[in-house]
Amino acid sequence: MRIRRACDACRQRKIQCDGDPSSPTRQCDWCSCHGMPCTFHGLQARAAKSKLRPGLDDNLTDQSERASKPLSHDFSGSLNVQLVSTMSDTSIACHSNETNWAFPEDSTSSYAGLLLGQNRCHSGVPFFTKEDEEWIYSRTGEQADFRKLTTSLMRQRTQLPAPLQMSLQEATDHLSVLPSRGIAKAFLDAFHQSTLRLAFPVVDYTLFQETIATAYEVSDMLPSPKQITAKIGVLAFLSMVGVFHDKLSFLPPMDWDAYYDAARSFLPHILDEATVENLQTALMLYLRQRHFGRSESGAIYHSIACRMAFILGGHTSTKTKSFNDEVTRQERQARHIRLLFWHCYVFDKDIALRTGQVPLISDKDCDLTLPEGYIETQFVPPVPGHDVSSFFFANESLVPFLPGELRLSMLKHKTYELLYSAQALTKSDSEVIRAILELDDELESWRLSIPNVVRPALSVSDPKQPLSDLPIQHRMQNIVLHLEYHYLVVAIHRAGARRIANNPDTGLHANERHASINSSIALCLEASRSTLFYLRAVINDLAGEIFWVTVFYPTAAVTMLFLQILAEPLASQAKADIELLSSAVELIRGMPIQKPTQHEIDHIQLVNDFITELIRLGNCAIAKAGREMATDGSGVEKCM
């Protein structure tokens, strides 16, 4: 039986090794380049294990030999590196599983970019591991300097509010911040008569009036559990409405943070029972944190809401009355629970695809029948003008269009299941390609089903129609759908290209393999460029309260373009992409923010430092590749 000659370092990284175990003083190329000892301690153990499983080693050897063959002779350059992606977030403790991606011998350098930064969290800013930085160094000849990024992250974390630890009596004292009943009712009326209630129907007007009445009951006794629950609900509602105060500026400013602190001090209390009141409270707290960039606590509120929605049957209760029907109180409550479930569903798929975290809601366990009238009315504004507030919005026959397009959310889940789940990692390359084609077809069918006025363009370089001419509902939907569509294109094709490039055990012919990968890379890059072009065109139409929701997209897009610049620094588009990265700095700095706090200011500086460093490294990669091309006609990269 032939013992493989890979040294310990190359064997761990699953890359081809030219070392020689019979000559201890001779280092393989990889160890020589990285200044590491070239050892072969694992050979004896592997040989002993193979004796126990005859035939297995021969099969693995055949796979290794297939992996070591060049995939194509049409591409110059090779890069034998293995990168580990372990990204954490600027606003959420994101503990992704470390994944060691094998990289086949003589594959093109463009594939290596797919192995870097493959998982990111809510903000889109990755943190690079030591292995990632080694790859960056091999492409640029420069050490990446992300120290400012780390400093900014640490400063953000230290500014997070400390958990409230108080007795029930102390928490009850917090209820004194509750404003007068008249103010609470005024904010409910304003919310009900605005487009916000169609986008975020987290409270039912009739049911929440009952909640307000309970919260303000006058009694000489200590507040009952039911009254405390109602007070928490009112506080959570006011803290959420504070996010959108600019849209309801005719109402007085309030101490939104005090309302939130009071509501969260009672978080253990709402965990005692799954009720519609507690479910909507958890969701309102999630919305508040989501729009203030507090993704870690927001994710906890979301998980609580999901579990309560399951307990209340929101994932299966589809036989609810339509919005045109007269309803009893029980029917109204059942319909509202179903709407709250849809909130949980939309946010769950968004979190999973952004972060790589496992979805909390499994589609196969849910009845995903869409609300009656949803397809027909979701893109039909009830008010033709640009007003956020109008008594027309209070018409209860209107079907809410919710915070995300439900069919697109279902596609997000399918993308995660087919390409990102643990089961997806066991699929063959042909199965992955079939999944990509299936998702591509479904995504295009979805895109074509969207009315022209809000339909995402396949590619964006210069949007023609000014959004300011559109009704506010269409303006909101146009922005959200464009950003989500292009990010989903990246998610589909990046995962597929990475998977095919990573797996040397394939039945695909080399040319087919290259064609599949190159096609996916091209689509990823075009979608990333489109994201930046689109945002640059509509920046004046962005709402200040969605800064934390939208800043993810340009940050993720610049990371993708940076990887391509390092992978193919001599490509014709490389310098143009550097210019696009430069414009992204001003783009993000110019994104409107409702009322900038130190948290937002620090994050903008963090992203600015991040992109500035990417630009520097990208320029270094282009210069290094140019020098090497001038000194080596073959264009093959040499060790530094």
VENWO-V874403 format. One record per residue. RES is the residue in one letter. SS is DSSP state (h for helix, s for strand, l for the rest). PHI is phi in radians with two decimals (999 if undefined). D_LAST is the distance of its C-alpha to the last C-alpha in Angstrom with 2 decimals. Layout:
BEGIN
res = {RES	RES}
ss = {SS	SS}
phi = {PHI	PHI}
d_last = {D_LAST	D_LAST}
END
This chain:
BEGIN
res = {M	R	I	R	R	A	C	D	A	C	R	Q	R	K	I	Q	C	D	G	D	P	S	S	P	T	R	Q	C	D	W	C	S	C	H	G	M	P	C	T	F	H	G	L	Q	A	R	A	A	K	S	K	L	R	P	G	L	D	D	N	L	T	D	Q	S	E	R	A	S	K	P	L	S	H	D	F	S	G	S	L	N	V	Q	L	V	S	T	M	S	D	T	S	I	A	C	H	S	N	E	T	N	W	A	F	P	E	D	S	T	S	S	Y	A	G	L	L	L	G	Q	N	R	C	H	S	G	V	P	F	F	T	K	E	D	E	E	W	I	Y	S	R	T	G	E	Q	A	D	F	R	K	L	T	T	S	L	M	R	Q	R	T	Q	L	P	A	P	L	Q	M	S	L	Q	E	A	T	D	H	L	S	V	L	P	S	R	G	I	A	K	A	F	L	D	A	F	H	Q	S	T	L	R	L	A	F	P	V	V	D	Y	T	L	F	Q	E	T	I	A	T	A	Y	E	V	S	D	M	L	P	S	P	K	Q	I	T	A	K	I	G	V	L	A	F	L	S	M	V	G	V	F	H	D	K	L	S	F	L	P	P	M	D	W	D	A	Y	Y	D	A	A	R	S	F	L	P	H	I	L	D	E	A	T	V	E	N	L	Q	T	A	L	M	L	Y	L	R	Q	R	H	F	G	R	S	E	S	G	A	I	Y	H	S	I	A	C	R	M	A	F	I	L	G	G	H	T	S	T	K	T	K	S	F	N	D	E	V	T	R	Q	E	R	Q	A	R	H	I	R	L	L	F	W	H	C	Y	V	F	D	K	D	I	A	L	R	T	G	Q	V	P	L	I	S	D	K	D	C	D	L	T	L	P	E	G	Y	I	E	T	Q	F	V	P	P	V	P	G	H	D	V	S	S	F	F	F	A	N	E	S	L	V	P	F	L	P	G	E	L	R	L	S	M	L	K	H	K	T	Y	E	L	L	Y	S	A	Q	A	L	T	K	S	D	S	E	V	I	R	A	I	L	E	L	D	D	E	L	E	S	W	R	L	S	I	P	N	V	V	R	P	A	L	S	V	S	D	P	K	Q	P	L	S	D	L	P	I	Q	H	R	M	Q	N	I	V	L	H	L	E	Y	H	Y	L	V	V	A	I	H	R	A	G	A	R	R	I	A	N	N	P	D	T	G	L	H	A	N	E	R	H	A	S	I	N	S	S	I	A	L	C	L	E	A	S	R	S	T	L	F	Y	L	R	A	V	I	N	D	L	A	G	E	I	F	W	V	T	V	F	Y	P	T	A	A	V	T	M	L	F	L	Q	I	L	A	E	P	L	A	S	Q	A	K	A	D	I	E	L	L	S	S	A	V	E	L	I	R	G	M	P	I	Q	K	P	T	Q	H	E	I	D	H	I	Q	L	V	N	D	F	I	T	E	L	I	R	L	G	N	C	A	I	A	K	A	G	R	E	M	A	T	D	G	S	G	V	E	K	C	M}
ss = {l	l	l	l	l	l	l	h	h	h	h	h	h	l	l	l	l	l	l	l	l	l	l	l	l	l	l	l	h	h	h	h	h	h	l	l	l	l	l	l	l	l	h	h	h	h	h	h	h	h	h	h	l	l	l	h	h	h	h	h	h	h	h	h	h	h	h	h	l	l	l	l	l	l	l	l	l	l	l	l	l	l	l	s	l	l	l	l	l	l	l	l	l	l	l	l	l	l	l	s	l	l	l	l	l	l	l	l	h	h	h	h	h	h	h	l	l	l	l	l	l	l	l	l	l	l	l	l	l	h	h	h	h	h	h	h	h	h	h	h	l	l	l	l	l	l	h	h	h	h	h	h	h	h	h	h	h	h	l	l	l	l	l	l	l	l	l	h	h	h	h	h	h	h	h	h	h	l	l	l	h	h	h	h	h	h	h	h	h	h	h	h	l	s	l	h	h	h	h	l	l	l	l	l	h	h	h	h	h	h	h	h	h	h	h	l	l	l	l	l	l	l	l	l	h	h	h	h	h	h	h	h	h	h	h	h	h	h	h	h	h	h	h	h	h	h	h	h	l	l	l	l	l	l	l	h	h	h	h	h	h	h	h	h	l	l	h	h	h	h	l	l	l	l	l	h	h	h	h	h	h	h	h	h	h	h	h	h	h	h	h	l	l	l	h	h	h	h	h	h	h	h	h	h	h	h	h	h	h	h	h	l	l	l	l	l	l	l	l	l	l	l	l	l	l	l	l	l	h	h	h	h	h	h	h	h	h	h	h	h	h	h	h	h	h	h	h	h	h	h	h	h	h	h	h	l	l	l	l	l	l	l	h	h	h	l	l	l	l	l	l	l	l	h	h	h	h	l	l	l	l	l	l	l	l	l	l	l	s	l	h	h	h	h	l	l	l	l	l	l	l	l	l	l	l	h	h	h	h	h	h	h	h	h	h	h	h	h	h	h	l	l	l	h	h	h	l	l	h	h	h	h	h	h	h	h	h	h	h	h	h	h	h	h	h	h	h	h	h	l	l	l	l	l	l	l	l	l	l	l	l	l	l	l	l	l	h	h	h	l	l	h	h	h	h	h	h	h	h	h	h	h	h	h	h	h	h	h	h	h	h	h	h	h	h	h	h	h	h	h	h	h	l	l	l	l	l	l	l	h	h	h	h	h	h	h	h	h	h	h	h	h	h	h	h	h	h	h	h	h	h	h	h	h	h	h	h	h	h	h	h	l	l	h	h	h	h	h	h	h	h	h	h	h	h	h	h	h	h	h	h	h	h	h	h	h	h	l	l	l	l	l	l	h	h	h	h	h	h	h	h	h	h	h	h	h	h	h	h	l	l	l	l	l	l	l	l	h	h	h	h	h	h	h	h	h	h	h	h	h	h	h	h	h	h	h	h	h	h	h	h	h	h	h	h	h	h	h	h	h	h	l	l	l	l	l	l	l	l	l}
phi = {999	-1.46	-1.54	-1.17	-1.79	-1.20	-1.26	-1.05	-1.14	-1.21	-1.13	-1.11	-1.57	1.01	-2.11	-1.17	-2.21	-1.86	-1.27	-2.36	-1.11	-1.43	-2.22	-1.03	-1.45	-1.62	-1.65	-1.28	-1.06	-1.12	-1.15	-1.12	-1.11	-1.78	1.12	-1.90	-1.17	-1.77	-2.01	-2.30	-1.22	-1.45	-1.18	-1.12	-1.10	-1.16	-1.13	-1.12	-1.16	-1.15	-1.14	-1.38	-2.30	-1.04	1.61	-1.17	-1.12	-1.11	-1.11	-1.15	-1.10	-1.05	-1.11	-1.09	-1.18	-1.13	-1.18	-1.42	-1.35	-1.04	-1.37	-2.81	-1.74	-1.55	-2.02	-1.64	1.57	-2.45	-2.52	-1.74	-2.32	-2.32	-2.05	-1.96	-1.79	-2.33	-1.75	-2.11	-1.91	-1.36	-2.38	-2.57	-1.29	-1.85	-1.84	-1.30	-1.19	-1.26	-2.22	-1.63	-1.67	-1.17	-2.24	-1.16	-1.02	1.15	-1.33	-1.28	-1.13	-1.12	-1.21	-1.07	-1.06	-1.24	-1.64	-1.92	1.15	-1.29	-2.08	-2.40	-1.95	-0.96	-1.44	1.50	-1.58	-1.53	-1.95	-1.54	-1.36	-1.05	-1.14	-1.05	-1.18	-1.14	-1.14	-1.03	-1.08	-1.13	-1.62	-1.98	1.28	-2.22	-1.37	-1.21	-2.00	-1.89	-1.14	-1.09	-1.07	-1.11	-1.09	-1.11	-1.08	-1.09	-1.15	-1.08	-1.15	-1.24	-1.54	-1.13	-1.09	-1.23	-1.05	-1.46	-2.16	-2.62	-1.31	-1.06	-1.13	-1.11	-1.13	-1.09	-1.07	-1.13	-1.17	-1.16	-1.33	-1.01	-1.27	-1.14	-1.06	-1.08	-1.17	-1.04	-1.18	-1.11	-1.20	-1.11	-1.08	-1.12	-1.13	-1.15	-1.73	-2.39	-1.16	-1.08	-1.25	-1.45	-1.39	-2.29	-1.35	-1.48	-2.22	-1.60	-1.00	-1.18	-1.15	-1.33	-1.10	-1.13	-1.07	-1.09	-1.06	-1.16	-1.09	-1.85	-1.07	-1.62	-2.67	-1.42	-1.50	-1.10	-1.04	-1.30	-0.94	-1.13	-1.24	-1.08	-1.03	-1.15	-1.09	-1.07	-1.08	-1.14	-1.10	-1.11	-1.09	-1.14	-1.15	-1.27	-1.06	-1.02	-1.05	-1.85	-1.07	-1.05	-1.36	-2.13	-1.20	-1.27	-1.62	-1.21	-1.21	-2.25	-1.52	-1.07	-1.12	-1.13	-1.12	-1.13	-1.04	-1.15	-1.15	-1.26	-1.15	-1.78	-0.94	-1.02	-1.16	-1.34	-1.43	-1.19	-2.67	-1.55	-2.23	-1.10	-1.14	-1.22	-1.08	-1.22	-1.11	-1.05	-1.20	-1.16	-1.16	-1.10	-1.05	-1.07	-1.20	-1.03	-1.43	-1.90	1.27	-1.77	-1.27	-1.17	-1.17	-1.04	-1.11	-1.20	-1.03	-1.10	-1.13	-1.10	-1.09	-1.05	-1.11	-1.15	-1.08	-1.14	-1.05	-1.43	1.42	-1.13	-1.40	-2.21	-1.38	-1.71	-1.50	-1.76	-1.19	-1.30	-1.37	-1.57	-1.50	-1.28	-2.31	-1.39	-1.08	-1.12	-1.18	-1.11	-1.16	-1.09	-1.14	-1.21	-1.04	-1.10	-1.12	-1.14	-1.06	-1.10	-1.02	-0.99	-1.13	-1.05	-1.18	-1.10	-1.22	-1.17	-1.08	-1.09	-1.30	-1.32	-1.87	1.43	-1.25	-1.13	-1.07	-1.46	-1.93	-1.66	-1.04	-1.20	-1.70	-2.17	-1.58	-1.79	-1.06	-1.22	-0.99	-1.06	1.49	-1.10	-1.08	-1.28	-2.04	-1.12	-1.98	-1.98	-1.12	-1.25	-2.17	-1.26	-1.54	-1.85	-1.26	-1.38	-1.97	-2.96	-1.15	-1.07	-1.18	-1.37	-1.12	-1.29	-1.39	-1.24	-1.54	-1.04	-1.64	1.15	-1.36	-2.79	-1.28	-1.12	-1.19	-1.21	-1.11	-1.13	-1.17	-1.06	-1.11	-1.11	-1.08	-1.09	-1.09	-1.42	-2.17	-2.10	-1.24	-1.05	-1.14	-1.12	-1.20	-1.62	-1.32	-1.32	-1.07	-1.13	-1.18	-1.11	-1.10	-1.08	-1.12	-1.09	-1.09	-1.12	-1.14	-1.04	-1.10	-1.18	-1.15	-1.20	-1.07	-1.09	-1.01	-1.23	-1.40	-1.51	-0.98	-0.93	-1.13	-2.17	-1.18	-1.13	-1.38	-1.04	-2.53	-2.17	-2.23	-2.72	-0.98	-1.56	-1.46	-1.19	-1.20	-1.08	-1.42	-1.59	-1.02	-1.04	-1.10	-1.14	-1.10	-1.07	-1.20	-1.04	-1.16	-1.09	-1.20	-1.08	-1.14	-1.22	-1.09	-1.19	-1.22	-1.17	-1.01	-1.09	-1.06	-1.17	-1.43	-1.21	-1.11	-1.18	-1.12	-1.08	-1.14	-1.23	-1.17	-1.32	-1.64	-1.32	-1.52	-2.31	-1.63	-1.36	-1.15	-0.96	-1.13	-1.13	-1.07	-1.08	-1.08	-1.11	-1.17	-1.12	-1.11	-1.16	-1.07	-1.05	-1.20	-1.05	-1.18	-1.12	-1.15	-1.17	-1.12	-1.07	-1.02	-1.23	-1.08	-1.14	-1.08	-1.10	-1.35	-1.93	-1.02	-1.30	-1.75	-1.25	-1.47	-1.08	-1.35	-1.87	-0.93	-1.23	-1.38	-1.60	-1.13	-1.03	-1.16	-1.16	-1.15	-1.14	-1.16	-1.18	-1.11	-1.10	-1.17	-1.05	-1.06	-1.18	-1.06	-1.20	-1.29	-2.30	-1.17	-1.71	-1.12	-1.09	-1.58	-1.04	-1.17	-1.14	-1.19	-1.05	-1.10	-1.16	-1.08	-1.07	-1.20	-1.17	-1.06	-1.19	-1.04	-1.20	-1.12	-1.59	-1.15	-1.15	-2.24	-1.01	-2.50	-1.02	-1.83	-1.06	-1.07	-1.18	-1.05	-1.12	-1.22	-1.08	-1.14	-1.05	-1.14	-1.05	-1.10	-1.08	-1.19	-1.02	-1.20	-1.09	-1.10	-1.03	-1.17	-1.10	-1.11	-1.11	-1.12	-1.13	-1.13	-1.11	-1.12	-1.12	-1.11	-1.19	-1.12	-1.23	-1.71	-2.41	-1.04	-1.33	1.30	-1.40	-1.20	-1.88	-1.18	-1.51}
d_last = {36.89	33.29	30.89	27.51	24.56	22.13	20.91	21.90	18.67	18.48	22.26	22.29	19.88	21.81	18.96	19.16	18.23	18.16	19.01	22.32	24.74	26.75	24.02	22.98	20.72	18.49	15.64	14.82	11.48	11.36	12.43	10.19	6.97	9.13	10.93	14.14	17.19	17.94	21.65	24.41	27.09	28.07	29.25	32.71	33.54	32.60	34.72	37.65	37.50	37.49	40.70	42.46	41.58	42.09	40.61	38.15	35.23	35.94	35.82	32.49	31.16	32.42	30.65	27.34	27.80	28.67	25.61	23.34	24.89	23.35	25.22	25.49	24.67	25.15	21.74	18.55	15.17	14.69	13.12	14.04	14.11	17.18	18.16	21.19	23.34	25.51	26.71	29.42	31.57	32.54	36.15	36.59	35.51	33.92	33.11	31.55	31.10	27.56	26.65	24.08	23.31	22.55	20.33	21.37	19.35	18.52	19.75	18.75	16.19	19.24	20.59	17.85	19.20	22.48	21.27	20.38	23.33	25.85	28.48	29.61	32.82	35.61	33.79	30.91	28.33	25.92	24.23	20.74	20.15	17.32	16.15	16.52	14.42	11.56	11.93	12.26	9.03	7.29	9.62	9.79	6.98	10.16	12.11	15.19	18.35	21.23	23.26	25.92	26.27	26.94	29.36	31.22	31.54	32.97	35.37	36.54	37.20	39.21	41.30	42.42	46.16	47.08	48.95	52.66	54.51	58.21	61.55	63.50	65.81	62.95	61.50	64.98	65.21	62.20	64.42	66.26	63.61	65.00	66.41	69.87	70.81	71.40	67.83	66.43	68.71	67.79	64.08	64.90	67.05	64.39	61.73	64.18	64.97	61.38	58.82	56.86	59.28	58.45	54.68	54.94	58.31	57.84	61.43	64.61	66.94	70.07	68.59	66.79	70.05	71.39	68.41	69.15	72.83	72.06	69.64	72.31	75.29	77.40	78.34	79.53	77.66	74.01	71.93	71.94	68.74	69.41	69.73	66.57	64.69	66.15	65.22	61.60	61.57	62.86	60.32	57.45	58.83	59.04	55.50	54.27	56.43	54.87	51.64	53.63	55.87	54.81	56.29	59.45	59.62	63.41	63.38	63.06	59.75	59.78	57.85	55.62	53.47	56.63	57.74	54.46	54.49	58.07	57.38	54.37	56.36	58.53	55.76	57.04	60.46	59.48	57.91	61.37	62.40	61.03	63.11	62.60	62.72	59.98	57.85	58.03	57.40	54.14	53.08	54.04	52.03	49.04	49.46	49.71	46.52	44.63	45.51	44.63	41.13	42.20	40.83	40.93	44.66	45.25	43.88	46.34	49.24	48.26	48.27	51.70	52.98	51.83	53.66	56.78	56.73	56.76	59.59	61.61	61.11	59.32	57.07	60.14	62.91	62.97	66.74	66.78	68.99	67.71	67.54	70.70	72.79	75.10	73.78	75.08	73.21	71.91	70.70	69.06	67.21	66.05	64.75	62.92	61.28	60.00	58.49	56.82	55.35	53.85	52.18	50.66	49.57	47.86	45.94	45.00	43.33	41.52	40.17	39.10	37.17	35.47	34.50	34.48	37.27	40.05	42.98	46.13	48.42	48.54	50.03	51.88	53.87	54.98	57.45	55.51	58.50	57.94	60.50	63.49	63.11	59.40	58.28	61.14	60.85	57.30	56.55	60.06	60.28	63.66	63.69	62.94	61.85	59.03	60.80	59.17	62.59	65.73	68.58	67.70	64.72	67.21	68.67	68.15	68.36	64.89	62.20	59.14	55.92	53.93	50.48	48.69	49.62	50.78	49.94	46.38	46.14	47.29	44.53	42.00	43.38	43.29	39.65	38.81	40.96	39.65	35.92	35.10	37.65	37.24	39.43	37.26	34.32	36.52	37.27	36.34	34.35	37.63	39.19	36.35	36.76	40.52	40.07	37.92	40.53	43.31	41.78	41.03	44.66	46.04	43.95	45.10	48.69	48.49	47.13	49.96	52.50	51.71	53.95	52.46	52.81	50.21	48.43	44.61	43.31	40.95	38.70	39.09	38.14	41.35	44.01	47.41	49.89	49.93	50.21	52.65	55.26	55.07	57.11	55.24	55.02	53.42	51.06	49.87	49.61	47.84	45.02	44.67	44.86	42.29	39.70	40.46	40.59	37.18	35.60	37.37	36.01	32.46	33.46	34.94	32.30	29.19	30.57	31.59	28.37	26.41	28.97	28.97	25.20	25.12	27.98	27.39	31.06	32.58	35.50	34.16	33.40	29.81	30.97	33.00	30.10	27.90	30.93	31.65	28.17	27.75	31.26	30.67	27.45	29.39	32.24	30.11	28.57	31.99	33.61	31.06	31.59	35.31	35.32	34.00	36.29	39.23	38.82	38.54	41.82	43.75	42.49	45.93	47.55	45.53	47.67	46.66	47.44	44.80	41.78	40.39	41.06	39.40	36.38	34.68	34.55	32.60	30.12	29.53	29.36	26.65	24.48	24.94	24.12	20.96	19.71	20.63	18.89	15.52	16.42	17.75	16.62	18.31	21.50	24.62	25.37	22.08	23.30	26.71	25.38	23.67	27.15	28.70	26.60	27.73	31.29	31.03	30.83	34.23	35.47	35.11	36.36	39.36	40.31	43.82	44.51	48.08	48.18	44.77	44.51	41.88	40.39	39.83	38.69	36.05	34.83	34.60	32.55	30.30	29.75	29.31	26.54	24.88	25.04	24.07	20.78	20.29	21.05	18.56	15.71	17.14	17.21	13.57	12.78	15.27	14.06	10.41	12.05	14.56	12.43	10.81	14.40	15.75	13.78	13.95	17.34	16.72	14.49	12.46	9.03	6.39	3.76	0.00}
END
